Amino acid sequence: MDINAVNALTYEEFLEIFGNVVEKCPIIPAAIWSHRPFRGVADIEAQISDFIDSLPESGKEGILRCHPDLSLPAVSLTRDSVDEQRAAGLVCMDSGERALLLELCARYRQRFGFPFVICARANSVESIGHALRERANGERAQERERGIEEVKKICSLRLRQILQPHTEHSTSTNKL
């Protein structure tokens, strides 16, 4: 889809197509629709980033809470999250690796009050496990900001997948 087609979309069409670029947060694309015409994907990203940055800390944490824990059963994930977790190799983990990841994610959520968010499509099982262990010892404000930066990476890849669907946007190898 080219940018002219995006700019010609009705509000309803825009939400249908872009409603999950930030996981389960259709209010974000709804809020930026009025900023059309967009000059390109970078302009859409900037509008989304500015909107997120303008939120109070509680709003940013709300965005993080919309994300699923990693390695949950596919029935509880959006199609986008399933594809991203598959790209990272999370669906190919053995039961021991899955149990460890779920335990680490649960500890993280308990410590910070929101799930561990990482751009799975840009990581492997091994790098996700490493980041989770490292970030679990961080400070709440720092983790909120790191999580929001990961949300923006996820959003960027989702936007590019919509607007440039023939470009490859993933990397992965396995092992937690």
N, C-alpha and C positions, 0 to 999 in steps of 0.2 A: 504494500500500500504506500503510495507516495504522499508527500505532505499536503499537496493540493486536495487529495481525496480526504485526508484527515480533517482539513479545515472546512470541507463541505459537509461533514457529518452533522446530523442533528444531535442535540443533547443526548437523546435516548440512544442513538447509534454509538455515540462516543463512549457512553457508559457501558454499553454492551461489549464493546471491543476492548476498552482500556480499564474497565472496572476492577480488575484484579492485578494491575501492575504493581500495586502495593497490596500485599496479601490481605484479602477480606476487608479492604478499606476503600470502597467505591466513593466515599466522600471526597477523597483527594482528587481523582480525575474530575469529579463533579465540580469541585471548586476551581479547577484551572481551565475548564472548558471556555469560560468567558474571556480568557486571555488570547483567544484566537484572533487573528491568524498566527499560527506557529510558523517559525522560519525553518524548522527542521527538528530532528529528534533531540538535538542538544538543547533546543529551546524548551521543548516539552519537559525534558529532564530538569532543566533549571527552574521551571515553574513549579514542578513537584518538589524539588529540593527546597526552594524558598518557602513553599507552603509548610512543609514538614519543619523546617528550621524556625518558623514563626510560632509554632505550637509551644504551649507551656510544657514543662517536664512531664506532667501527668498525661498530656496528649501524646507525647513521644513514647511513653511507657505503654499507653493504650495501643499504639501501632505495633510495638513489640509483642504485646500479648495476643495480637491477632495471628501471629505466626505459630505454627505447630511445633511441638517438640520433634527433633529429628528421629527418624526411624519408627514413627508410628505406623500402624497398619494403614494401607492405602485408602481404605474406606473413610478414614477421618481426614484425608488430605484433599486439597484442591488439585485439579489436573496439573496445574503449573508446578505445585510442590512435588507431586509424584514424579513428573518429568525431571525436575531438578535433582531430587534425591537419587533417581535412577542414574543420571549423568555422573553423580559423585560416586556411584558404586554402593550406596547405602542399601539398596534392595538386594544386593548379592552377598551381604554379610552372613556369616554363620550365626547360629543361635547364641553362642558365647559372646561374640562381638556385639550383637544386637543388644543383649542383656547389659553388657558393660556400658554401651552408649546410652541406653535408656536410664541406667542408674546415674551416670554422670550428668545427664540432662536434668534429671529430677533434683539432684543436689544443687545444680546451678539455679534452677527455678526457685527452689526453696530459699536459697541465699539472697537472690536479687528480686524475686517477685515477678519476674517475666522470663520467658524462655530464652535459651541460648539461640541467637540468630547469627547465621553465617551464610554467605553466598555459596550454597552447596555446589552449584554448577561450576564454580571457579575453583573448587577444591576436590580433594580425594578423601576417602575414608581416613587415611593416615593423617592428613593435614587437618581435617576436622577434629579428630581425636586430640591431636597436639594442641590446637587452638582452644578447645574446650577445657583441657587440663590447665593450660596457661591462664586463660581468662577467668576461670573459676575463683582465682585468688585476687581478682581485681577489686576496685572500689565501685560502688553502685553507680555513681555519676559517670565514671569512666566507662563502665560497661553499657550504660544507657547510650552514651555517645557512640561507642564502638558498634553496638547493635544497630543504631540508626544509620551509621555509615554502611553497614552490611545490607540493610533494607534498601538503601539507595543503589548499591551494586546490583542487587536482585532486580530492582525496578528497571535499571538501565538495560540489563540483559533481556528482560521481558519486553520492554519497549522495542528493542532492536529485533527481537524475534517477531514481533507484530509488523514492524515497518521494513525490516530487511530479512524476510524469512529464509532466504537461501544462504545466509552467512552462518558459519559454524560458531557457536557461542559456548562451547563446553570443553572441559578437560577433566580427566579422572584416571586414577589408578586405585587399586584396592589395598586394604590392610589398615586396621585400626591400631 
